[in-house]
Amino acid sequence: MQVPAPFDYDRASSVEEAVALLERHGAEARPIAGGHSLLPMMKLRLARPERLVDLNDLTELSYVRTEGEWIAVGAMTRHAQLAASDLLARHYPIFQDAERVIADPVVRNRGTVGGSLCQGDPAEDLCAVVAALGGQVVLRSSGGERVVAARDFYLGPYETVVAPAELVTEVRIPIRPGSGSAYEKVERRPGDWAIAAVGCFVTLAQGSVADCGIGLAAVGANGYCAPQAEAQLRGQPATEESFRAAAEAAAAGCRPQSDQRGPEDYKRDLVRELTRRALRRAAARAMAGGA
Amino acid sequence: MSTTAEVPVSPAGNPIGFGRMLRKEDQRFLRGQGNYLDDIKLPGMLHGAILRSPFAHARIVSIDTSAAEAHPKVKAVITGKILEGLKLAWMPTLSHDVQAVLATDKVRFQGQEVAFVVAEDRYSARDALELIQVEYDPLPPVVDARRALEEGAPVIRDDIEGKKDNHIFDWEAGDREATDRVFAGADVVVAQDMLYPRVHPAPMETCGSIAHMDRVTGQLTAWSTTQAPHAHRTLYALVAGLPEHKVRIISPDIGGGFGNKVGIYPGYVLAVVGSIVTGRPVKWVEDRSENLTSTSFARDYHMHGEIAASRDGKILGLRVKVLADHGAFNGTAQPTKFPAGFFHIFPGSYDLEAAHCQVTGVYTNKAPGGVAYACSFRVTEAVYLVERMVDVLADELGMDPAELRRRNLLRPEQFPYTNKTGWVYDSGNYAHTLEVALEKAGYSELRRRQEEGRARWRAAGGSPENPGAGGQHLMGIGISFFTEGVGAGPKKHMDILGLGMADGCELRVHPTGKAQLRLSVQTQGQGHETTFAQIVAHELGIPPEDVEVIHGDTDNTPFGLGTYGSRSTPVSGAAAAVVSRKVRDKARIIAAAALECSPDDLEWELGRWQVKGDPDKVKTIQEIAMLSHGTLELPEGVEGHLDASVVYDPPNLTYPYGAYICVVDVDPATGRVQVERFIAVDDCGPRINPMIVEGQVHGGLADGVGMALMEAIQFDSSGNCVSGSLMDYLLPTSLDCPSWELGETVTPSPHHPLGAKGVGESATVGSPPAVVNAVIDALEPFGVRHADMPLTPAQVWLAIRGRPLRTDIVE
């Protein structure tokens, strides 16, 4: 049994209390949601927070609902709830695609949207999904609320704009009628982190790509996205040729690194292949009726 | 001997003999009521934790334990220096080497044991490790086994007097000259290098021990995760000089062993020392990373194979050179005479003219151990080698691999067959088993569908330059035909540290006819409590629910070497049958006395002795048991009671075999492999409990898929183990496994009393080459002939591009 270093523990009963606790205890306090990233790191003693602020009683942050032009997802919503959400399935099947390949059912029952985003693991599938969809992240502190574009949320691997006494409370995704979306991932074994993964949405108009978003995981893409590929694709006919060009741009624009999962050129080639597959599938879904 | 004969059913609905029945032990396991090591809590028990080396190779300059000792909950801090004073700093390994219990001079692998803290609770013990200051002077490590013998390589084992290199042993088998002659005259010779990567047993329960040295009685009791409690007891006596009659080893429920729990680890010895020092029981249980990075690994064989054949596909010879990476201490578990285990079996299931192998063992700065892990003492490596070489030859000859095997398998009339390294295969009807498997797979139909798939791929533009064309996948079909030698073994040839590999067994039949069977082997999940009860039932007619199997406690069981190398049924299973027959023979004398006839007038019907021709005159085994304890006057020289004991020394190994066929789907664009079907036809002789056999095969097949596709303990060039967690060392899950398609043929072993051959490792041995052969077969359009395991998506993608990677070292 791996055992963590000593730490103190508080269980917050409201967002206000959580924020107040974080503010009182400073940078050495860490919020804990599902704990599937933080606890293993604590047990390996790679992370040594002096105090945990447990968010698991904050059921007020557990929801998936429409709010005007947006779908709002509470930060404490579990992966399993995303996978089971009819609302998301209707608007963005990319969520179900991705959730089916994120870790395993045990992790999905516990892990949260906010936790996944804040952990900022370079291979986090949900980060790539939210980046692809051009989502926004809502943060709360004692000073009030601010909203940050998902693509600007990350400063680097495992680094976000979240301040020490700030809490992510919600993720918002713009509703895009008629769009199609999809997620493609290659991993060494089901449940493993991606070797490379690509998610996207497309909105079609008269056979052309009116709008699109492409997200990448595990390949060193800034903000988990592929803006050059998106620019390349917008306005182009929704054809295999256009998808190929966008895929080339996505592969050229990312910065994968060689590691145990594979060499750099393999990962780049996967981005090429998976971008095409994701766009193909998203376009087919859009044509089949879309969101 | 047949498993299909009519078997009577007990009042509880169980077969009185061989047949399917639910496992007796599952009642407690399924309810979470097993008693594993970490469930055991003794009054006053303390907890130990080990400080390990961060370096692969470094000199220890100094160790300062003062801050740890000052921790309020710490009871003792033990270092190598303290152990030196007790003459316990080094312990013998199972291969006549020594291993540091705690490092004294230098550390020789990352994760090596450096200090031991004993504290009131596990958290404090772990906290105190961080208070120990160790100053290291790093040395260049030997990570690449292929460079271990180079001139000027750092000498790892300078503790061994006069040691100037990293060489451990050279060993050979077969006839070198005859093999060279066959190769010189052959039409076709093909060579292939291959690595069987270092893998880890990774049992669900990690290793651990609780030691309690009773200062009053001088008795040491150690509850340990051990597959071989009796061997451990004797080793403690030899290592620590403890009086053996004052040492008791108890192996409680074990959560998987796979060879990982054969040897004695430094942590076990440290728990003993901790208890001696503190006078209280000390528990040490390693965590997952410690298990993966410091306990017995398996394989790590760098092999160069050459195969010689005639143009028409008659295999003539096999020549092999192996470089064996044994890590920093030669701790492999294998019979003394066999430094490369039973690698002798590398000529496999084939009728060839000559064979020769040479194995060189080397030290590297990696964790010690080796041979552990469901491998029957290197049979796994040997089978992988020959089954890959046959496919390489098939590729060279342009011949179907099933047909090539068919032409070369040993024929039934050749048994007992002395192979080209001198081992005597007991029995087999190989061609039949292969045909059963091919039939079950629908082999020719599979080949037809494979051709269609390739045609579709080509039509979509598929080519080596455009592997992913049109999203078409490629099918691969792989065959392996394996023969194992298991059940070590005949005492005159096989021992571990001088202890012959025979097993004791005791049977007590109580007055009411209920029985207790005491075994020297120790289950780790194999279902011994059921299988061995069924053996007694088969021999005596006592229902299996009336037979209690007792094992794992050296004070309550006879001596024997434990469970590994598929030896429980071949050795202890035979012992259980023989001891039952001894009871049966005695029961006959008692029955004759009761029936006032001659024993010769009686005949045995399952569960009773009856007068020939007069079945009304009968005594059941239960009646006889009571009579044997009662007042009946017994013939002169016959003692009362119905107990017996035996020691079984097997006359030969048993040779289970099987034909496996794997079908994979490969996505050439991404390199992803999915195992679509797996057909496993095993011949392990009669099956005592077919359900348990099938369970063993299921587990072994999953294991083989894991090794073929994802498992490897890898190191970076500094000697850091990069596979120290289950996020990095991947194990297969149900999602990686198809629904297994099992079959059987039954060829009894002529020398085993039940004809049984053992099956514990068959699937682990036989499946990796089937999976690899299938993947390589799928890559035929790219001209791929070999790529080393694990065949991860990246490795397959690289193989398609002609540049597969080494899988032992990660840059």
Interface residues (C-beta under 8 A of the other chain):
Chain A: M1 Q2 V3 A5 P6 L44 R45 D104 V186 E187 R188 R189 P190 G191 D192 W193 I195 S258 D259 Q260 R261 G262 P263 Y266 D269 L270 E273 L274 R277
Chain B: D38 R122 Y123 R126 D127 E130 V285 D287 R288 S289 G468 G471 A669 T670 G671 R672 L709 M710 Q714 V722 S725 M727 D728 L730 P732 T733 L735 D736 T792 P793 A794 W797 L798 L805 V810 E811
